[in-house]
Amino acid sequence: MTEEQQSAVQAPASTGRWGPPPALTGFVVLLLAMFALAFGVGSAAGPVAPGMRSTVGDAGSAEPGGDMGGMSGGMGGMSGGGR
């Protein structure tokens, strides 16, 4: 009877093929699912920077040397003199 119990507990014979551990497979699937979810939420939210526009179809409207978002002036009230 002990021989039957021992043979049932033995590991299956190696087939020569390597497979990733189940924990690694689960981690990769979870990582891909989280990336897909984050990408979907980001696509739905759209651009978040002020003045940011889509460049699709607007290739000819870009102005060379634009004003960089209102930074075209000098240092705005900063003077070189001391008190």
Summary of the structure (lengths in Angstrom):
residues: 83
radius of gyration: 31.3
end to end distance: 100.6
largest distance: 100.6
contacts: 85
relative contact order: 0.05
helix: 39%
strand: 0%
